[in-house]
């Protein structure tokens, strides 16, 4: 699904990022597509829960506001 979306907008995984609040869907999908991933802690997954997963986001931020400068 992520690759289809990237292709539809003419983007490449190396220059795109997945921002999400769920490790098991958002972050996993981004990683599987080869994108940089940002877990925002304003949603479902807490920082303490991250260690339960065998994969890690590229970066964990408190809010999407913390990554606005990167866009």
PDB file of N, H, CA, C and O in Angstrom:
ATOM      1  N   UNK A   1       0.828  -1.185   0.000  1.00  0.00           N
ATOM      2  CA  UNK A   1       0.000   0.000   0.000  1.00  0.00           C
ATOM      3  C   UNK A   1       0.878   1.257   0.000  1.00  0.00           C
ATOM      4  O   UNK A   1       0.588   2.220  -0.709  1.00  0.00           O
ATOM      5  N   UNK A   2       1.939   1.241   0.790  1.00  0.00           N
ATOM      6  H   UNK A   2       2.174   0.459   1.366  1.00  0.00           H
ATOM      7  CA  UNK A   2       2.810   2.419   0.848  1.00  0.00           C
ATOM      8  C   UNK A   2       3.496   2.655  -0.494  1.00  0.00           C
ATOM      9  O   UNK A   2       3.588   3.793  -0.954  1.00  0.00           O
ATOM     10  N   UNK A   3       3.972   1.596  -1.115  1.00  0.00           N
ATOM     11  H   UNK A   3       3.897   0.671  -0.741  1.00  0.00           H
ATOM     12  CA  UNK A   3       4.641   1.735  -2.417  1.00  0.00           C
ATOM     13  C   UNK A   3       3.666   2.271  -3.465  1.00  0.00           C
ATOM     14  O   UNK A   3       4.037   3.106  -4.290  1.00  0.00           O
ATOM     15  N   UNK A   4       2.448   1.803  -3.432  1.00  0.00           N
ATOM     16  H   UNK A   4       2.146   1.125  -2.762  1.00  0.00           H
ATOM     17  CA  UNK A   4       1.431   2.291  -4.375  1.00  0.00           C
ATOM     18  C   UNK A   4       1.197   3.783  -4.165  1.00  0.00           C
ATOM     19  O   UNK A   4       1.101   4.540  -5.131  1.00  0.00           O
ATOM     20  N   UNK A   5       1.105   4.205  -2.912  1.00  0.00           N
ATOM     21  H   UNK A   5       1.183   3.590  -2.127  1.00  0.00           H
ATOM     22  CA  UNK A   5       0.918   5.619  -2.606  1.00  0.00           C
ATOM     23  C   UNK A   5       2.096   6.459  -3.059  1.00  0.00           C
ATOM     24  O   UNK A   5       1.915   7.529  -3.641  1.00  0.00           O
ATOM     25  N   UNK A   6       3.298   5.979  -2.796  1.00  0.00           N
ATOM     26  H   UNK A   6       3.445   5.109  -2.323  1.00  0.00           H
ATOM     27  CA  UNK A   6       4.498   6.701  -3.228  1.00  0.00           C
ATOM     28  C   UNK A   6       4.536   6.831  -4.748  1.00  0.00           C
ATOM     29  O   UNK A   6       4.825   7.900  -5.285  1.00  0.00           O
ATOM     30  N   UNK A   7       4.241   5.727  -5.431  1.00  0.00           N
ATOM     31  H   UNK A   7       4.006   4.858  -4.994  1.00  0.00           H
ATOM     32  CA  UNK A   7       4.229   5.761  -6.900  1.00  0.00           C
ATOM     33  C   UNK A   7       3.178   6.727  -7.425  1.00  0.00           C
ATOM     34  O   UNK A   7       3.407   7.427  -8.411  1.00  0.00           O
ATOM     35  N   UNK A   8       2.031   6.764  -6.769  1.00  0.00           N
ATOM     36  H   UNK A   8       1.845   6.196  -5.968  1.00  0.00           H
ATOM     37  CA  UNK A   8       0.929   7.629  -7.228  1.00  0.00           C
ATOM     38  C   UNK A   8       1.290   9.110  -7.161  1.00  0.00           C
ATOM     39  O   UNK A   8       0.816   9.906  -7.972  1.00  0.00           O
ATOM     40  N   UNK A   9       2.128   9.476  -6.193  1.00  0.00           N
ATOM     41  H   UNK A   9       2.513   8.829  -5.535  1.00  0.00           H
ATOM     42  CA  UNK A   9       2.501  10.883  -6.068  1.00  0.00           C
ATOM     43  C   UNK A   9       3.907  11.172  -6.605  1.00  0.00           C
ATOM     44  O   UNK A   9       4.406  12.292  -6.498  1.00  0.00           O
ATOM     45  N   UNK A  10       4.532  10.152  -7.180  1.00  0.00           N
ATOM     46  H   UNK A  10       4.127   9.242  -7.267  1.00  0.00           H
ATOM     47  CA  UNK A  10       5.858  10.341  -7.757  1.00  0.00           C
ATOM     48  C   UNK A  10       6.948  10.545  -6.725  1.00  0.00           C
ATOM     49  O   UNK A  10       7.926  11.247  -6.981  1.00  0.00           O
ATOM     50  N   UNK A  11       6.788   9.942  -5.568  1.00  0.00           N
ATOM     51  H   UNK A  11       5.993   9.372  -5.360  1.00  0.00           H
ATOM     52  CA  UNK A  11       7.771  10.084  -4.492  1.00  0.00           C
ATOM     53  C   UNK A  11       8.610   8.815  -4.367  1.00  0.00           C
ATOM     54  O   UNK A  11       8.245   7.762  -4.892  1.00  0.00           O
ATOM     55  N   UNK A  12       9.719   8.926  -3.677  1.00  0.00           N
ATOM     56  H   UNK A  12      10.015   9.781  -3.251  1.00  0.00           H
ATOM     57  CA  UNK A  12      10.602   7.788  -3.454  1.00  0.00           C
ATOM     58  C   UNK A  12      10.732   7.557  -1.955  1.00  0.00           C
ATOM     59  O   UNK A  12      10.710   8.507  -1.172  1.00  0.00           O
ATOM     60  N   UNK A  13      10.867   6.314  -1.561  1.00  0.00           N
ATOM     61  H   UNK A  13      10.886   5.543  -2.197  1.00  0.00           H
ATOM     62  CA  UNK A  13      10.950   5.979  -0.139  1.00  0.00           C
ATOM     63  C   UNK A  13      12.151   6.625   0.558  1.00  0.00           C
ATOM     64  O   UNK A  13      12.089   6.918   1.752  1.00  0.00           O
ATOM     65  N   UNK A  14      13.234   6.846  -0.177  1.00  0.00           N
ATOM     66  H   UNK A  14      13.284   6.608  -1.147  1.00  0.00           H
ATOM     67  CA  UNK A  14      14.422   7.443   0.428  1.00  0.00           C
ATOM     68  C   UNK A  14      14.228   8.908   0.800  1.00  0.00           C
ATOM     69  O   UNK A  14      14.951   9.436   1.645  1.00  0.00           O
ATOM     70  N   UNK A  15      13.266   9.558   0.180  1.00  0.00           N
ATOM     71  H   UNK A  15      12.679   9.129  -0.507  1.00  0.00           H
ATOM     72  CA  UNK A  15      13.035  10.973   0.468  1.00  0.00           C
ATOM     73  C   UNK A  15      11.664  11.214   1.108  1.00  0.00           C
ATOM     74  O   UNK A  15      11.177  12.344   1.147  1.00  0.00           O
ATOM     75  N   UNK A  16      11.059  10.151   1.600  1.00  0.00           N
ATOM     76  H   UNK A  16      11.455   9.233   1.568  1.00  0.00           H
ATOM     77  CA  UNK A  16       9.740  10.242   2.246  1.00  0.00           C
ATOM     78  C   UNK A  16       9.817   9.692   3.657  1.00  0.00           C
ATOM     79  O   UNK A  16      10.766   8.991   4.010  1.00  0.00           O
ATOM     80  N   UNK A  17       8.825  10.010   4.454  1.00  0.00           N
ATOM     81  H   UNK A  17       8.054  10.579   4.167  1.00  0.00           H
ATOM     82  CA  UNK A  17       8.783   9.515   5.830  1.00  0.00           C
ATOM     83  C   UNK A  17       7.361   9.128   6.196  1.00  0.00           C
ATOM     84  O   UNK A  17       6.390   9.687   5.685  1.00  0.00           O
ATOM     85  N   UNK A  18       7.265   8.170   7.079  1.00  0.00           N
ATOM     86  H   UNK A  18       8.054   7.716   7.494  1.00  0.00           H
ATOM     87  CA  UNK A  18       5.976   7.765   7.629  1.00  0.00           C
ATOM     88  C   UNK A  18       5.892   8.327   9.041  1.00  0.00           C
ATOM     89  O   UNK A  18       6.775   8.093   9.866  1.00  0.00           O
ATOM     90  N   UNK A  19       4.831   9.064   9.308  1.00  0.00           N
ATOM     91  H   UNK A  19       4.114   9.254   8.637  1.00  0.00           H
ATOM     92  CA  UNK A  19       4.591   9.623  10.639  1.00  0.00           C
ATOM     93  C   UNK A  19       3.341   8.945  11.165  1.00  0.00           C
ATOM     94  O   UNK A  19       2.298   8.968  10.511  1.00  0.00           O
ATOM     95  N   UNK A  20       3.436   8.341  12.338  1.00  0.00           N
ATOM     96  H   UNK A  20       4.284   8.321  12.869  1.00  0.00           H
ATOM     97  CA  UNK A  20       2.279   7.643  12.872  1.00  0.00           C
ATOM     98  C   UNK A  20       2.330   7.480  14.370  1.00  0.00           C
ATOM     99  O   UNK A  20       3.343   7.750  15.016  1.00  0.00           O
ATOM    100  N   UNK A  21       1.205   7.030  14.912  1.00  0.00           N
ATOM    101  H   UNK A  21       0.382   6.810  14.388  1.00  0.00           H
ATOM    102  CA  UNK A  21       1.110   6.863  16.361  1.00  0.00           C
ATOM    103  C   UNK A  21       0.969   5.402  16.783  1.00  0.00           C
ATOM    104  O   UNK A  21       0.757   5.109  17.959  1.00  0.00           O
ATOM    105  N   UNK A  22       1.087   4.490  15.822  1.00  0.00           N
ATOM    106  H   UNK A  22       1.259   4.728  14.866  1.00  0.00           H
ATOM    107  CA  UNK A  22       0.967   3.065  16.139  1.00  0.00           C
ATOM    108  C   UNK A  22       2.167   2.307  15.600  1.00  0.00           C
ATOM    109  O   UNK A  22       2.496   2.391  14.417  1.00  0.00           O
ATOM    110  N   UNK A  23       2.812   1.570  16.486  1.00  0.00           N
ATOM    111  H   UNK A  23       2.545   1.502  17.447  1.00  0.00           H
ATOM    112  CA  UNK A  23       3.959   0.766  16.081  1.00  0.00           C
ATOM    113  C   UNK A  23       3.546  -0.357  15.148  1.00  0.00           C
ATOM    114  O   UNK A  23       4.229  -0.625  14.160  1.00  0.00           O
ATOM    115  N   UNK A  24       2.433  -1.018  15.451  1.00  0.00           N
ATOM    116  H   UNK A  24       1.878  -0.800  16.254  1.00  0.00           H
ATOM    117  CA  UNK A  24       2.057  -2.234  14.733  1.00  0.00           C
ATOM    118  C   UNK A  24       1.458  -1.991  13.358  1.00  0.00           C
ATOM    119  O   UNK A  24       1.305  -2.937  12.584  1.00  0.00           O
ATOM    120  N   UNK A  25       1.122  -0.776  13.039  1.00  0.00           N
ATOM    121  H   UNK A  25       1.246  -0.009  13.667  1.00  0.00           H
ATOM    122  CA  UNK A  25       0.587  -0.485  11.700  1.00  0.00           C
ATOM    123  C   UNK A  25       1.421   0.593  11.014  1.00  0.00           C
ATOM    124  O   UNK A  25       2.079   0.321  10.009  1.00  0.00           O
ATOM    125  N   UNK A  26       1.397   1.792  11.539  1.00  0.00           N
ATOM    126  H   UNK A  26       0.863   2.013  12.355  1.00  0.00           H
ATOM    127  CA  UNK A  26       2.061   2.938  10.892  1.00  0.00           C
ATOM    128  C   UNK A  26       3.568   2.746  10.757  1.00  0.00           C
ATOM    129  O   UNK A  26       4.114   2.830   9.656  1.00  0.00           O
ATOM    130  N   UNK A  27       4.226   2.494  11.857  1.00  0.00           N
ATOM    131  H   UNK A  27       3.784   2.426  12.751  1.00  0.00           H
ATOM    132  CA  UNK A  27       5.693   2.390  11.844  1.00  0.00           C
ATOM    133  C   UNK A  27       6.134   1.164  11.071  1.00  0.00           C
ATOM    134  O   UNK A  27       7.072   1.242  10.277  1.00  0.00           O
ATOM    135  N   UNK A  28       5.486   0.043  11.284  1.00  0.00           N
ATOM    136  H   UNK A  28       4.724  -0.021  11.929  1.00  0.00           H
ATOM    137  CA  UNK A  28       5.835  -1.175  10.553  1.00  0.00           C
ATOM    138  C   UNK A  28       5.673  -0.983   9.047  1.00  0.00           C
ATOM    139  O   UNK A  28       6.541  -1.396   8.278  1.00  0.00           O
ATOM    140  N   UNK A  29       4.589  -0.369   8.621  1.00  0.00           N
ATOM    141  H   UNK A  29       3.884  -0.034   9.245  1.00  0.00           H
ATOM    142  CA  UNK A  29       4.367  -0.129   7.191  1.00  0.00           C
ATOM    143  C   UNK A  29       5.451   0.772   6.607  1.00  0.00           C
ATOM    144  O   UNK A  29       5.943   0.523   5.507  1.00  0.00           O
ATOM    145  N   UNK A  30       5.818   1.804   7.335  1.00  0.00           N
ATOM    146  H   UNK A  30       5.419   2.006   8.230  1.00  0.00           H
ATOM    147  CA  UNK A  30       6.878   2.697   6.868  1.00  0.00           C
ATOM    148  C   UNK A  30       8.213   1.995   6.743  1.00  0.00           C
ATOM    149  O   UNK A  30       8.928   2.171   5.756  1.00  0.00           O
ATOM    150  N   UNK A  31       8.548   1.200   7.744  1.00  0.00           N
ATOM    151  H   UNK A  31       7.968   1.057   8.545  1.00  0.00           H
ATOM    152  CA  UNK A  31       9.810   0.462   7.708  1.00  0.00           C
ATOM    153  C   UNK A  31       9.838  -0.540   6.559  1.00  0.00           C
ATOM    154  O   UNK A  31      10.842  -0.663   5.857  1.00  0.00           O
ATOM    155  N   UNK A  32       8.735  -1.249   6.372  1.00  0.00           N
ATOM    156  H   UNK A  32       7.919  -1.149   6.942  1.00  0.00           H
ATOM    157  CA  UNK A  32       8.672  -2.226   5.290  1.00  0.00           C
ATOM    158  C   UNK A  32       8.776  -1.567   3.916  1.00  0.00           C
ATOM    159  O   UNK A  32       9.221  -2.199   2.958  1.00  0.00           O
ATOM    160  N   UNK A  33       8.373  -0.317   3.815  1.00  0.00           N
ATOM    161  H   UNK A  33       8.012   0.196   4.594  1.00  0.00           H
ATOM    162  CA  UNK A  33       8.476   0.418   2.557  1.00  0.00           C
ATOM    163  C   UNK A  33       9.829   1.092   2.397  1.00  0.00           C
ATOM    164  O   UNK A  33      10.092   1.711   1.366  1.00  0.00           O
ATOM    165  N   UNK A  34      10.696   0.982   3.407  1.00  0.00           N
ATOM    166  H   UNK A  34      10.483   0.479   4.244  1.00  0.00           H
ATOM    167  CA  UNK A  34      12.032   1.572   3.319  1.00  0.00           C
ATOM    168  C   UNK A  34      12.095   3.049   3.639  1.00  0.00           C
ATOM    169  O   UNK A  34      13.037   3.736   3.244  1.00  0.00           O
ATOM    170  N   UNK A  35      11.092   3.541   4.357  1.00  0.00           N
ATOM    171  H   UNK A  35      10.327   2.982   4.678  1.00  0.00           H
ATOM    172  CA  UNK A  35      11.047   4.966   4.688  1.00  0.00           C
ATOM    173  C   UNK A  35      11.586   5.240   6.092  1.00  0.00           C
ATOM    174  O   UNK A  35      11.637   4.347   6.937  1.00  0.00           O
ATOM    175  N   UNK A  36      11.977   6.463   6.316  1.00  0.00           N
ATOM    176  H   UNK A  36      11.936   7.189   5.629  1.00  0.00           H
ATOM    177  CA  UNK A  36      12.285   6.926   7.656  1.00  0.00           C
ATOM    178  C   UNK A  36      10.953   6.994   8.402  1.00  0.00           C
ATOM    179  O   UNK A  36       9.937   7.369   7.815  1.00  0.00           O
ATOM    180  N   UNK A  37      10.944   6.639   9.679  1.00  0.00           N
ATOM    181  H   UNK A  37      11.769   6.334  10.156  1.00  0.00           H
ATOM    182  CA  UNK A  37       9.688   6.604  10.428  1.00  0.00           C
ATOM    183  C   UNK A  37       9.768   7.453  11.694  1.00  0.00           C
ATOM    184  O   UNK A  37      10.797   7.517  12.366  1.00  0.00           O
ATOM    185  N   UNK A  38       8.648   8.097  11.990  1.00  0.00           N
ATOM    186  H   UNK A  38       7.812   8.044  11.444  1.00  0.00           H
ATOM    187  CA  UNK A  38       8.534   8.924  13.188  1.00  0.00           C
ATOM    188  C   UNK A  38       7.329   8.449  13.989  1.00  0.00           C
ATOM    189  O   UNK A  38       6.201   8.477  13.499  1.00  0.00           O
ATOM    190  N   UNK A  39       7.568   8.019  15.199  1.00  0.00           N
ATOM    191  H   UNK A  39       8.485   7.996  15.598  1.00  0.00           H
ATOM    192  CA  UNK A  39       6.483   7.653  16.103  1.00  0.00           C
ATOM    193  C   UNK A  39       6.131   8.877  16.928  1.00  0.00           C
ATOM    194  O   UNK A  39       6.978   9.408  17.647  1.00  0.00           O
ATOM    195  N   UNK A  40       4.888   9.328  16.829  1.00  0.00           N
ATOM    196  H   UNK A  40       4.200   8.896  16.245  1.00  0.00           H
ATOM    197  CA  UNK A  40       4.430  10.447  17.646  1.00  0.00           C
ATOM    198  C   UNK A  40       3.688   9.890  18.856  1.00  0.00           C
ATOM    199  O   UNK A  40       2.866   8.982  18.733  1.00  0.00           O
ATOM    200  N   UNK A  41       3.988  10.441  20.013  1.00  0.00           N
ATOM    201  H   UNK A  41       4.656  11.179  20.112  1.00  0.00           H
ATOM    202  CA  UNK A  41       3.435   9.923  21.262  1.00  0.00           C
ATOM    203  C   UNK A  41       2.108  10.559  21.645  1.00  0.00           C
ATOM    204  O   UNK A  41       1.693  10.481  22.801  1.00  0.00           O
ATOM    205  N   UNK A  42       1.441  11.185  20.688  1.00  0.00           N
ATOM    206  H   UNK A  42       1.778  11.249  19.748  1.00  0.00           H
ATOM    207  CA  UNK A  42       0.147  11.803  20.964  1.00  0.00           C
ATOM    208  C   UNK A  42      -1.010  10.852  20.677  1.00  0.00           C
ATOM    209  O   UNK A  42      -2.175  11.231  20.798  1.00  0.00           O
ATOM    210  N   UNK A  43      -0.690   9.629  20.299  1.00  0.00           N
ATOM    211  H   UNK A  43       0.256   9.321  20.201  1.00  0.00           H
ATOM    212  CA  UNK A  43      -1.727   8.671  19.927  1.00  0.00           C
ATOM    213  C   UNK A  43      -1.726   7.425  20.790  1.00  0.00           C
ATOM    214  O   UNK A  43      -1.664   7.505  22.016  1.00  0.00           O
ATOM    215  N   UNK A  44      -1.793   6.281  20.145  1.00  0.00           N
ATOM    216  H   UNK A  44      -1.843   6.216  19.148  1.00  0.00           H
ATOM    217  CA  UNK A  44      -1.998   5.020  20.845  1.00  0.00           C
ATOM    218  C   UNK A  44      -0.758   4.436  21.526  1.00  0.00           C
ATOM    219  O   UNK A  44      -0.843   3.981  22.667  1.00  0.00           O
ATOM    220  N   UNK A  45       0.372   4.440  20.856  1.00  0.00           N
ATOM    221  H   UNK A  45       0.441   4.810  19.929  1.00  0.00           H
ATOM    222  CA  UNK A  45       1.569   3.811  21.408  1.00  0.00           C
ATOM    223  C   UNK A  45       2.289   4.751  22.361  1.00  0.00           C
ATOM    224  O   UNK A  45       2.505   5.923  22.051  1.00  0.00           O
ATOM    225  N   UNK A  46       2.659   4.223  23.527  1.00  0.00           N
ATOM    226  H   UNK A  46       2.483   3.271  23.778  1.00  0.00           H
ATOM    227  CA  UNK A  46       3.438   4.996  24.498  1.00  0.00           C
ATOM    228  C   UNK A  46       4.917   4.645  24.348  1.00  0.00           C
ATOM    229  O   UNK A  46       5.264   3.627  23.750  1.00  0.00           O
ATOM    230  N   UNK A  47       5.767   5.484  24.886  1.00  0.00           N
ATOM    231  H   UNK A  47       5.484   6.311  25.372  1.00  0.00           H
ATOM    232  CA  UNK A  47       7.208   5.245  24.806  1.00  0.00           C
ATOM    233  C   UNK A  47       7.586   3.926  25.472  1.00  0.00           C
ATOM    234  O   UNK A  47       8.472   3.219  24.992  1.00  0.00           O
ATOM    235  N   UNK A  48       6.924   3.594  26.570  1.00  0.00           N
ATOM    236  H   UNK A  48       6.204   4.169  26.960  1.00  0.00           H
ATOM    237  CA  UNK A  48       7.210   2.348  27.286  1.00  0.00           C
ATOM    238  C   UNK A  48       6.863   1.118  26.451  1.00  0.00           C
ATOM    239  O   UNK A  48       7.470   0.063  26.633  1.00  0.00           O
ATOM    240  N   UNK A  49       5.905   1.236  25.549  1.00  0.00           N
ATOM    241  H   UNK A  49       5.412   2.093  25.402  1.00  0.00           H
ATOM    242  CA  UNK A  49       5.479   0.097  24.730  1.00  0.00           C
ATOM    243  C   UNK A  49       6.415  -0.201  23.567  1.00  0.00           C
ATOM    244  O   UNK A  49       6.362  -1.295  23.006  1.00  0.00           O
ATOM    245  N   UNK A  50       7.255   0.731  23.199  1.00  0.00           N
ATOM    246  H   UNK A  50       7.297   1.620  23.655  1.00  0.00           H
ATOM    247  CA  UNK A  50       8.140   0.563  22.046  1.00  0.00           C
ATOM    248  C   UNK A  50       9.035  -0.658  22.209  1.00  0.00           C
ATOM    249  O   UNK A  50       9.287  -1.368  21.236  1.00  0.00           O
ATOM    250  N   UNK A  51       9.513  -0.913  23.407  1.00  0.00           N
ATOM    251  H   UNK A  51       9.308  -0.336  24.197  1.00  0.00           H
ATOM    252  CA  UNK A  51      10.417  -2.043  23.648  1.00  0.00           C
ATOM    253  C   UNK A  51       9.747  -3.395  23.450  1.00  0.00           C
ATOM    254  O   UNK A  51      10.440  -4.412  23.405  1.00  0.00           O
ATOM    255  N   UNK A  52       8.460  -3.440  23.333  1.00  0.00           N
ATOM    256  H   UNK A  52       7.897  -2.614  23.369  1.00  0.00           H
ATOM    257  CA  UNK A  52       7.744  -4.710  23.103  1.00  0.00           C
ATOM    258  C   UNK A  52       7.870  -5.202  21.669  1.00  0.00           C
ATOM    259  O   UNK A  52       7.555  -6.354  21.372  1.00  0.00           O
ATOM    260  N   UNK A  53       8.324  -4.337  20.792  1.00  0.00           N
ATOM    261  H   UNK A  53       8.580  -3.401  21.033  1.00  0.00           H
ATOM    262  CA  UNK A  53       8.384  -4.673  19.367  1.00  0.00           C
ATOM    263  C   UNK A  53       9.818  -4.981  18.945  1.00  0.00           C
ATOM    264  O   UNK A  53      10.764  -4.408  19.486  1.00  0.00           O
ATOM    265  N   UNK A  54       9.981  -5.892  17.972  1.00  0.00           N
ATOM    266  H   UNK A  54       9.212  -6.358  17.533  1.00  0.00           H
ATOM    267  CA  UNK A  54      11.333  -6.242  17.508  1.00  0.00           C
ATOM    268  C   UNK A  54      11.905  -5.228  16.514  1.00  0.00           C
ATOM    269  O   UNK A  54      13.016  -5.418  16.018  1.00  0.00           O
ATOM    270  N   UNK A  55      11.181  -4.176  16.221  1.00  0.00           N
ATOM    271  H   UNK A  55      10.279  -4.021  16.624  1.00  0.00           H
ATOM    272  CA  UNK A  55      11.638  -3.137  15.298  1.00  0.00           C
ATOM    273  C   UNK A  55      11.511  -1.787  15.999  1.00  0.00           C
ATOM    274  O   UNK A  55      10.806  -1.668  17.001  1.00  0.00           O
ATOM    275  N   UNK A  56      12.187  -0.783  15.477  1.00  0.00           N
ATOM    276  H   UNK A  56      12.760  -0.880  14.663  1.00  0.00           H
ATOM    277  CA  UNK A  56      12.206   0.546  16.085  1.00  0.00           C
ATOM    278  C   UNK A  56      11.928   1.622  15.045  1.00  0.00           C
ATOM    279  O   UNK A  56      12.335   1.490  13.890  1.00  0.00           O
ATOM    280  N   UNK A  57      11.244   2.678  15.441  1.00  0.00           N
ATOM    281  H   UNK A  57      10.914   2.785  16.379  1.00  0.00           H
ATOM    282  CA  UNK A  57      11.086   3.818  14.535  1.00  0.00           C
ATOM    283  C   UNK A  57      12.422   4.551  14.406  1.00  0.00           C
ATOM    284  O   UNK A  57      13.296   4.413  15.262  1.00  0.00           O
ATOM    285  N   UNK A  58      12.572   5.312  13.357  1.00  0.00           N
ATOM    286  H   UNK A  58      11.862   5.424  12.661  1.00  0.00           H
ATOM    287  CA  UNK A  58      13.790   6.109  13.188  1.00  0.00           C
ATOM    288  C   UNK A  58      13.931   7.127  14.321  1.00  0.00           C
ATOM    289  O   UNK A  58      15.026   7.416  14.803  1.00  0.00           O
ATOM    290  N   UNK A  59      12.778   7.652  14.722  1.00  0.00           N
ATOM    291  H   UNK A  59      11.889   7.417  14.330  1.00  0.00           H
ATOM    292  CA  UNK A  59      12.784   8.678  15.774  1.00  0.00           C
ATOM    293  C   UNK A  59      11.452   8.656  16.507  1.00  0.00           C
ATOM    294  O   UNK A  59      10.408   8.401  15.907  1.00  0.00           O
ATOM    295  N   UNK A  60      11.493   8.924  17.805  1.00  0.00           N
ATOM    296  H   UNK A  60      12.342   9.130  18.292  1.00  0.00           H
ATOM    297  CA  UNK A  60      10.289   9.043  18.626  1.00  0.00           C
ATOM    298  C   UNK A  60      10.170  10.500  19.049  1.00  0.00           C
ATOM    299  O   UNK A  60      11.117  11.080  19.580  1.00  0.00           O
ATOM    300  N   UNK A  61       9.005  11.086  18.811  1.00  0.00           N
ATOM    301  H   UNK A  61       8.236  10.615  18.380  1.00  0.00           H
ATOM    302  CA  UNK A  61       8.784  12.491  19.159  1.00  0.00           C
ATOM    303  C   UNK A  61       7.497  12.618  19.966  1.00  0.00           C
ATOM    304  O   UNK A  61       6.593  11.790  19.851  1.00  0.00           O
ATOM    305  N   UNK A  62       7.430  13.652  20.772  1.00  0.00           N
ATOM    306  H   UNK A  62       8.165  14.325  20.865  1.00  0.00           H
ATOM    307  CA  UNK A  62       6.240  13.871  21.592  1.00  0.00           C
ATOM    308  C   UNK A  62       5.029  14.252  20.750  1.00  0.00           C
ATOM    309  O   UNK A  62       3.904  13.843  21.040  1.00  0.00           O
ATOM    310  N   UNK A  63       5.268  15.033  19.711  1.00  0.00           N
ATOM    311  H   UNK A  63       6.181  15.365  19.475  1.00  0.00           H
ATOM    312  CA  UNK A  63       4.175  15.582  18.912  1.00  0.00           C
ATOM    313  C   UNK A  63       4.648  15.801  17.484  1.00  0.00           C
ATOM    314  O   UNK A  63       5.848  15.902  17.228  1.00  0.00           O
ATOM    315  N   UNK A  64       3.720  15.872  16.575  1.00  0.00           N
ATOM    316  H   UNK A  64       2.746  15.790  16.783  1.00  0.00           H
ATOM    317  CA  UNK A  64       4.073  16.171  15.182  1.00  0.00           C
ATOM    318  C   UNK A  64       4.731  17.550  15.063  1.00  0.00           C
ATOM    319  O   UNK A  64       5.486  17.808  14.126  1.00  0.00           O
ATOM    320  N   UNK A  65       4.441  18.417  16.008  1.00  0.00           N
ATOM    321  H   UNK A  65       3.827  18.207  16.769  1.00  0.00           H
ATOM    322  CA  UNK A  65       5.061  19.750  16.020  1.00  0.00           C
ATOM    323  C   UNK A  65       6.581  19.656  16.145  1.00  0.00           C
ATOM    324  O   UNK A  65       7.296  20.567  15.729  1.00  0.00           O
ATOM    325  N   UNK A  66       7.070  18.566  16.711  1.00  0.00           N
ATOM    326  H   UNK A  66       6.489  17.826  17.049  1.00  0.00           H
ATOM    327  CA  UNK A  66       8.509  18.382  16.893  1.00  0.00           C
ATOM    328  C   UNK A  66       9.248  18.073  15.586  1.00  0.00           C
ATOM    329  O   UNK A  66      10.478  18.110  15.554  1.00  0.00           O
ATOM    330  N   UNK A  67       8.524  17.774  14.523  1.00  0.00           N
ATOM    331  H   UNK A  67       7.525  17.744  14.549  1.00  0.00           H
ATOM    332  CA  UNK A  67       9.183  17.465  13.261  1.00  0.00           C
ATOM    333  C   UNK A  67       8.852  18.438  12.136  1.00  0.00           C
ATOM    334  O   UNK A  67       9.256  18.230  10.992  1.00  0.00           O
ATOM    335  N   UNK A  68       8.131  19.480  12.452  1.00  0.00           N
ATOM    336  H   UNK A  68       7.802  19.649  13.381  1.00  0.00           H
ATOM    337  CA  UNK A  68       7.749  20.461  11.432  1.00  0.00           C
ATOM    338  C   UNK A  68       8.977  21.064  10.756  1.00  0.00           C
ATOM    339  O   UNK A  68       8.955  21.315   9.551  1.00  0.00           O
ATOM    340  N   UNK A  69      10.035  21.296  11.507  1.00  0.00           N
ATOM    341  H   UNK A  69      10.052  21.093  12.486  1.00  0.00           H
ATOM    342  CA  UNK A  69      11.250  21.889  10.926  1.00  0.00           C
ATOM    343  C   UNK A  69      11.892  21.014   9.871  1.00  0.00           C
ATOM    344  O   UNK A  69      12.650  21.520   9.044  1.00  0.00           O
ATOM    345  N   UNK A  70      11.618  19.727   9.870  1.00  0.00           N
ATOM    346  H   UNK A  70      11.002  19.317  10.542  1.00  0.00           H
ATOM    347  CA  UNK A  70      12.217  18.787   8.912  1.00  0.00           C
ATOM    348  C   UNK A  70      11.507  18.797   7.565  1.00  0.00           C
ATOM    349  O   UNK A  70      12.040  18.284   6.581  1.00  0.00           O
ATOM    350  N   UNK A  71      10.327  19.367   7.513  1.00  0.00           N
ATOM    351  H   UNK A  71       9.895  19.783   8.313  1.00  0.00           H
ATOM    352  CA  UNK A  71       9.521  19.338   6.278  1.00  0.00           C
ATOM    353  C   UNK A  71       9.911  20.489   5.381  1.00  0.00           C
ATOM    354  O   UNK A  71       9.351  20.642   4.295  1.00  0.00           O
TER     355      UNK A  71
END
